[in-house]
Amino acid sequence: MTVEETKEFEGATVEEAIAKAETALGASRETLKIKVVCEEKKGLFGMRGAKLAKIKVRVPRETQA
C-alpha cells in the first residue's frame, strides 16, 4: 500500500526550494511530485528575495498492510 506525505518548502527560487526538498527528504527530483504554489517575486531594482518561492512536495511512502 502506498501513502503520500505532503510537505512545503521555500527558497529564493523554485530551483532552490526543490533542492531543499531533495536534501530534506533524501529523495531525487524524479521520485517527488512537485507543485509550485507561488514563484519568487523580485524586490526593488530586481533584487531577489522580496517574496520566496513556495512548493508542495508529495512523497510516496510504502507501508505494510
HULINCOR-V118260 format. One record per residue. RES is the residue in three letters. SS is DSSP state (A for helix, B for strand, O for the rest). Layout:
((RES;SS) (RES;SS))
This chain:
((MET;O) (THR;B) (VAL;B) (GLU;B) (GLU;B) (THR;B) (LYS;B) (GLU;B) (PHE;B) (GLU;B) (GLY;B) (ALA;O) (THR;O) (VAL;A) (GLU;A) (GLU;A) (ALA;A) (ILE;A) (ALA;A) (LYS;A) (ALA;A) (GLU;A) (THR;A) (ALA;A) (LEU;A) (GLY;O) (ALA;O) (SER;O) (ARG;A) (GLU;A) (THR;A) (LEU;B) (LYS;B) (ILE;B) (LYS;B) (VAL;B) (VAL;B) (CYS;B) (GLU;O) (GLU;O) (LYS;B) (LYS;O) (GLY;O) (LEU;A) (PHE;A) (GLY;A) (MET;O) (ARG;O) (GLY;O) (ALA;O) (LYS;B) (LEU;O) (ALA;B) (LYS;B) (ILE;B) (LYS;B) (VAL;B) (ARG;B) (VAL;B) (PRO;B) (ARG;B) (GLU;B) (THR;O) (GLN;O) (ALA;O))
